[in-house]
Amino acid sequence: MSGSHLIDLTPFRHSPAFARLWIGSTLSGLGGQLTIMAVMLHMYALTSSTFAVSMIAVAGLVPMVLAGIYGGMLADAFDRRTVALTAATVTFASTLLLAVLAWTQQEAVWSLYVLSVVNAAANSIVMASRSAIIPRLLPRELLPSAAALQGVTVGIMVMAGPALAGVLVATTGYAWTYSIDVILMLSLFLGLWTLPAMRPEGETVRPGLESLKDGIAFLKRAPNIRLQFVMDIVAMTFGQPLALFPALGMVLLGGGPVTAGILTAAIAAGAFLSSLFSGRVGGYRWHGRGIARAVEVYGAAIGAFALALVLAAVGVGAPNAVDADHANIAMIVAACVALAVGGAADNVSAIYRSTMLQAAVPDAVRGRLQGIFIVVVAGGPRIGALYAGTLATITTLWFPPLMGGILIIAIVATLARLYPGFRSYDAENPVP
């Protein structure tokens, strides 16, 4: 176990290629978060509907699932660098078209849906390929440190991106916000282009049904990997309140788009800080136990976030009505603290989940398992958006996170108790 609580930067020194890839991914990810938040705000401005905002995520779910799975098969059959570059080009083109439509004032509800779907699908292929590349750049003992550095990436892009998007949309409009993403995305090409060729090791399987069957057959023999997928789906389905943020900024907490950005940034701030002080996290051997405990803390944090919304609903902290121009500062702060704790817990879980996947899965099937992992990580929040948006529409804005926090704690505690092998997973002897 590391003697320092601060993040381990050894992966940068060990592999300049990893350092370039990290820089490119961080800058492009920051731009991507600008677009994600801008599209949500744009949709709410066009429709005034939380359900319509949640459907942005839902509409892309099936294409993203298919792209992630097929992208994983491509990464196990061809040069992973080439696969990632090709998919990144599609992501770039869809973002550029968003900017062009905004500049020419030709944007519409359907175009926001279609381009968001294309962007999400292509990006899932990029992430699957890139994640499969990292274990080829670093030795196994540095994978937890690399995962913690990925937490810094997520923290930077999600903490700064949505907040900056809220400010940019409020002050300059949607066209400039999308355009900045186009510029930042160029860094991703630099990080990928400078990599060496990354063909998979061992026997390769041509993309198609047999490749998919082979990957699924491995997953059936990998109970620890399966259970971490299930726990993450539970957390993201019942504990992902992102689709509620535009409405919270307008009608419950006040402050409009800026509040929506700040709430999203609070989650990333927690992830960022937990990564900065992750020096000893990677040295903890029992990754299964760490995942379960972190997800339970995440559920408790989401429940605390809901309690802040309940207090706001009954008028605590705001003697006068709130709207886009008048905010309940006290309850926004309370909500942000809860979300930051949730972000930190989710990041600790992500460090262990990523390390388990990269260390325990052979290179020959790593792309396909990374593809499924990306589907879980990105698909869970989209199901969560449907859960939160639908339940908020028929009840109230604070009910989905309150019920979700309770469900997360109960389900994950039950799963951990039922599967003792997961609790005893040892990072020094990784078994999928």
N, C-alpha and C positions, 0 to 999 in steps of 0.2 A: 504494500500500500504506500502511495506517495506520502512523503512527509509534509508536503505543502498543501494547503487548502486551495491555492490558486490553480487555474487551468494549466494543463500540461501542453506546452507548445512544441514538444519534440517532433510531432509529425511534420511540421513545417521545415525543420532542419533536416530531417531524414529524407524527405522527398520534395524537391522543388516543384515537381509535376503536380503533386497533391496541393502545394501552396497556390500554384496558379489556378488550379481547378477550383479551389476554395474561394479565391478572390472573385473569379468570374461568376461562380454560383451565387455568391453573396450579393454582388452588385445587380445581377440580373434578377435575383429574387426580390430585392428591394423594389425594382421597377415593376415586377409582377404584382407585388402587393398594392402598389399605386393603382394599377388597373383593376384588380379585384374589388377594392373598396370603391373606386370611381364607378364601376359598372353597377354595383349595388345601389349607390346613391343616385346614379343616373336612372335606374329602373324605378326607384321610389319616387323620383321627381316626375317621371312620366306617368306613373300609375297610382301613386299614393297608397300602395298595397304592400303590406308585409308578406302576404302570400306570394305575390308576384316576385318579390325579392328572393324568397326561399326557393322558388321554382327555377331560378338561375342555376343553383347548385343541383337541384333534382334533374333538370333537363340534361345535364352533362354526365349524369351518373352512369348510364348504360354505355355510351360511347367511351367514357373514361375507363370503365371496367374492361371493355373489349380491347382498347388500346394498350392498357397496362399489361394485360395477359399476353397479347400478341407481341408487344414490345419486349417482354421478358423472353419470349421464344426467339425473337430476332437476336437479342443480346447473347443467347446461348448457342447461336448458329453462325453469327457473322462478327466482324470486327466491331466491338462495342463502341469504339470512338466514332466510326462511320454512322452507326445507328443513331447515336446521340446527336451528332451534327445534323443529320437529315431531319430529325424530329424538331430540333431547335430552329431550323429554318422555317418550318411550318408555324411554330409558335410566334416567331418574329413577324411573319407575313400576316397572321391574324391580328396581332396587335397594331401593326402598321395600318391595316384596313380600318380598325376602330378609330384610329386618329384621323384618317382621311375623312371618314363619315362625319366625325364630330366637327372637323374644320369646315366642311361643306354643308353642315346642318342637315344632313340626310339620314341621321341616326333614327332608328325606330325600335320598338319593343322587340320585334322579330330579329333584327340585326344584332341586338345585344345578346339575345339567347343563342343565336347560331354561332357567333364568333367566340362567345364564352365556351361553348361546347368544343369547338375546334381547338381552342387554346388549351383547355383542360386535358383533352385527349392527347395532344402532341406533347404536352409537358409531362404527362405520366410516363411516356416512353423515354423522355430525356432522363427523368429521375431514376427509372428502373435501370437504364444502361449505366448511368453515372454511379449509382450505388454498387453495382456489380464490379465496377472498375476499381473502387477504393481498396479492397483487400489485395489487389495486385500491386498497389503502390506502397503498401505499408505492411510490416510484420504483424502477426496476430496480437502481440502484447500492446501495440499502439492503437488498436481499433477502438477501445473505449475512449481514448483521448481524441481520436478523430471524430467519434460520435459527439463528444462534448463540444468540439469546435463547430460541428454542424448545429448544435444548440445555439452557439453564438450567432451563426448565420441566420437561423430562424428568428432569434431575438432581434438582431439588427433590422432584418427586412420587415418583420411584422410589427416591431415597436415603432420604427420610423415611418414605414410605408403607409399604413392606414391613417396615422395622424397627419402626415404630410399630405396625403390625398385629400383628407377633409379640409385642410387649409387651402390647398390648391384649387379644389372644386369651388370652395366658397369665395376665393379671391380672383382666380383666373379662368375658371371654367373647365369643362371636361376635355377639350381638345389639347390643351397644354399638358394636362395630366397624363393622357395616353401617349403623347409625344415624348415625354421624358422617359417613359418606360421603353419606348423604341430605342432611344439612345443608350440607356443603361444595359439593354439586352445584348448589345454588341460585345460586351465583356465576356459573355458566356462563350461566344465563338472563339475568343482568344484562349480561354482556359481549356476548351476541348481540342482546338486545332493544334496546340503545342504538345498534346499527349502522344506517346508512341502508339503503335498499333496494339490493339487489345483483343486478339482472338481468344475465345474460351479455351481452357485447357481440358484435355481428356476427350472422350468421344462426344461428337456433336450430333444433334438430331435436327433434321430439317423442320422449319416451322410448319405447324399443322396439327392435325388431331393426335398423331402419335407423340409429338413433342408435348402436347398438353397432357395427355394421359400419363406420360413419363413423369412430368412435374407433379401431377396430382398423386400418383403412386408414391412418390417420395414424401409428399406432405402427409399422406396416410401413415407413413412409418415414422413421422416426426411429431410426437405428441406435445413436446415443449414449444415448438414453433406454432403449432395449431392453437394452443391455449393462449399464447401471447397475442395472436391475431384476434381471438375471441374477446379477450379483455379489452383490447384497444377499440374494437367495434362497440362494445358496451359503453365505454367511456365517451366515445365520440357521438354515439347515437343519442344518448340521454343527457350529455353534458356539453353540448355545443350550442351556445346561445347567440352566435354571430349574426344569424338572420334577424334577430330581434333588435340589434343595435340601432339601425336607422329609425325605427319607431320609438325606441327609448329616448333617442335624442330629440324627437319631436313632441312627444306627448306625456312621458312619465318623468324623465330626468331633466329634459330641456337641453338647450345648447345646440340642437340641430346636427349637421354633419360633423362639426368639430368634436362633439361628445361621442358620436359613433366611432370616430377615429381614435379618440383617447381610450375608450373602452377596449378596443382591439389592441391598441398599443400596450395596455396594462398586462395583457396575457403574455405578450412577447417580452415585456420588461422582466417578468418573473423568470421566463426561460433564459433570458440573457444573463441575469444575475446568478441563477443556479449553475449556468455553464462557467461563468467566471470563477466561481468558487467550487469547481468540480474536481479539484485535485485528488481528493480521497474517494470520490464516487466510483471511479474506475477500478480502484483497488478492492472493492467489495466483491467477494467471489460469488455470492448466492444471488445470481441475477433474477431467477424466477421469483424468489421472495421479494427482491427489490421492486420488481414490476408490480406485483400485487399490492404491496404497501403504498407505492407511489400513486397507483390508480385510485385506491381508497381515499387517500388525501385529496386527490383531484375531485372526487365526488363530494367530499365535505366542503371544499372550497366553492364548488358550484352551488351547493345548498346555501352557503353564506352569502353568495352573490344574490340569490333569490330573496333572502331576508332583507338585504339592503333595498331591493325593489319594493318589497312589501311596505317597508317604512316610508319610502318615497310616495307610495300610493296613498298612504293615510296622511300625508302632508308633513311628515317629520323633516325638518331642515329647510323647508320652503314655505314661509307664511303666505306667499302669493302664488298664483298659478304659474306654471312653467310652460314654455313654448320654445320655438327655435331660437329666440333671442334672450330668454330668461331661463337660467339653469339652477338646479338644486345642487349647489357645489358640495355640500356635506355628504349627500348620498352618492354623488358621483365618485368622491374620494373613497367612500366605504366600498362601493362596488369595485373600484379599481384595485383596492387592496386584496379583496377576495379573488378577483381574476388573476392578480399577480401570483398569489399562492398557487392557484390552479395551474398557471403556466409553468411555474417552477416544478411542481409535481409531475406534470405531463412530460417535461423535458428530462427529468431523471428517469422516468419510465422509458422514454425514447432512447436514451443512452444505452440502457440495458437491452432493450428490444433489438436495436440496430446491431449491437455487438454480438448478441446471441445469433442473429440471423447470418451475419457475415462470418463468424467464427465456426459455427456448427454445420453450415451447409457447404457441400463440395462445390468447387468452381464450375463444374460441368452443368449443374442445375441452379446455380446462384442467380442467373438472370431471371429465370422463370419464378423463383421464389421471391426475388426482389420485385418482380412485376405484381405478384399477388400482394406483397407487402405494401406497395404503392397504392394498389386498389383499396386495401384496408385503411391505410392512413388517409388517403384522399376521399375514398368513398364513404367512410364512416361519418365525417362531418356533413356530407351531402344528405345522407339519411337523417342526420341530426337536424339539418336545416328544415327538412320536411316535418319532422316531429315537432320542432319548436314553432315553426310558422303555422302549422295546422292547429296545434293545441292552443297557441296564443290567440288564434282567430276565433275559436269557439269558447275560450275561457277568458284569461287575462294574461298580460305580458309576464307577470312574475311566476305563474304556475308551472310552465314547462321546466325551468331550471330547478325549482323546488322539488318537484316530483322526480326529476332526473337525478339530482344528487342522492336522494334516498335510494333509488333503484341501483345506481352504480355501486354504492357501498354494499348493499345487500347481495347483489349478483356476484361481484368479484370476491367477496369474503366466502361465499358458498363454493365458488369454483376452486379457490385456493385450498379449501378444506377437502374437497373431493379428489384433488389430484396432488398427493404428497410428492410425487416425482418432480413436479414443477417447482415446488418449494425447495427441493434439495438440489436443483440444477447448479452445477459447479463450473464456473468460467474457466478453471484450470483443467477441466476435463469435459469440454463441450460435447454434449450429446443432443442431437436435434429432436 
